[in-house]
Amino acid sequence: MNNVYNATTIVPNIGTIINGLTVPERSGYSLKGLIVACEADCFIQIRLNIDVICSAYVTGSVQTLFLDFSASPYGLGARDVISILAIQADSLTPSVSYFIASTILVEQL
């Protein structure tokens, strides 16, 4: 498994899963980081199974978010689920749908 890419749209006030993966049973993996790009102001949440492991914001002035966990990556076991949730902050940007692209950075151990 390599890095996981996805592109979709987000709408105001609705949480949207913008990217995700289920770890295969082949061997161990580690979560090395995340890249998200969007023109809208939005709240980003990374979940490992049901636990929130990180939260961040993408804003109209800083439209690309890069989270680097390479110094201390999250170990991933077989059948672990990573999901990336985005919620658009409609109070800061016009309330329309926005294109959002993301890459989950993973590495096989």
C-alpha positions in Angstrom: 0.0 0.0 0.0 1.3 3.4 -0.9 0.0 6.9 0.0 -3.7 7.3 -0.3 -5.1 10.1 -2.5 -8.6 11.4 -2.7 -10.5 14.4 -4.0 -14.1 15.3 -3.3 -16.3 18.3 -2.4 -17.5 19.5 1.0 -20.7 21.4 1.8 -21.4 23.8 4.7 -22.2 22.4 8.2 -22.0 18.7 7.3 -19.1 16.5 8.3 -17.7 14.7 5.3 -15.2 11.9 5.2 -12.7 13.1 2.6 -10.3 10.2 2.7 -9.7 7.0 4.5 -8.1 3.5 4.5 -8.3 0.2 6.1 -4.9 -1.4 6.8 -4.4 -4.7 5.0 -3.3 -7.8 6.8 0.0 -8.1 4.9 2.3 -6.4 7.3 2.7 -3.4 9.6 2.3 0.2 8.5 2.8 3.6 10.0 0.9 6.8 9.5 3.6 9.4 8.6 1.4 12.4 7.9 -1.4 14.1 6.0 -1.7 16.8 3.3 -5.0 18.6 2.7 -5.7 21.4 0.2 -8.9 23.4 0.1 -10.0 27.0 -0.6 -12.6 27.0 2.1 -12.1 27.4 5.8 -12.6 24.0 7.3 -11.9 21.9 10.4 -9.9 18.7 9.7 -10.0 15.7 12.1 -7.9 12.5 11.8 -9.4 9.4 13.4 -7.7 6.1 14.1 -10.5 3.6 14.5 -12.8 5.6 16.7 -10.2 7.8 18.4 -9.4 11.3 17.3 -5.6 11.5 17.1 -5.2 15.0 15.6 -7.3 18.1 14.6 -6.3 21.1 12.6 -7.7 23.9 10.4 -7.4 24.8 6.7 -8.1 28.5 6.1 -8.6 30.7 3.0 -5.3 32.4 3.8 -3.4 29.1 4.3 -5.0 26.7 1.9 -2.7 23.7 2.3 -2.3 21.8 5.5 0.7 19.5 6.0 0.9 17.4 9.2 4.2 15.6 9.6 4.3 12.6 12.0 7.5 11.2 10.6 9.5 11.9 13.8 6.9 10.0 15.8 4.6 8.0 13.4 1.5 6.2 14.5 1.8 2.5 14.2 -1.0 0.8 12.3 -2.0 -2.8 12.7 -4.1 -5.1 10.4 -7.7 -3.9 10.0 -7.0 -0.5 11.6 -9.1 2.2 10.0 -7.9 5.8 9.3 -10.5 8.3 8.4 -10.2 12.0 7.6 -13.2 14.2 8.4 -13.7 17.8 7.1 -16.3 20.3 8.3 -16.6 23.5 6.4 -16.8 26.7 8.5 -19.5 28.5 6.6 -19.3 31.6 8.8 -15.9 32.4 7.3 -16.3 31.5 3.6 -19.3 31.7 1.2 -21.7 28.8 1.9 -21.1 26.8 -1.3 -19.5 23.4 -2.0 -15.7 23.5 -2.2 -13.3 21.0 -3.8 -10.9 19.4 -1.3 -8.0 17.1 -2.0 -6.1 15.0 0.5 -3.2 12.6 0.8 -2.7 10.2 3.7 1.0 9.5 4.0 1.7 5.9 5.0 4.7 3.6 5.0 5.0 -0.1 5.1 7.3 -1.3 7.9 
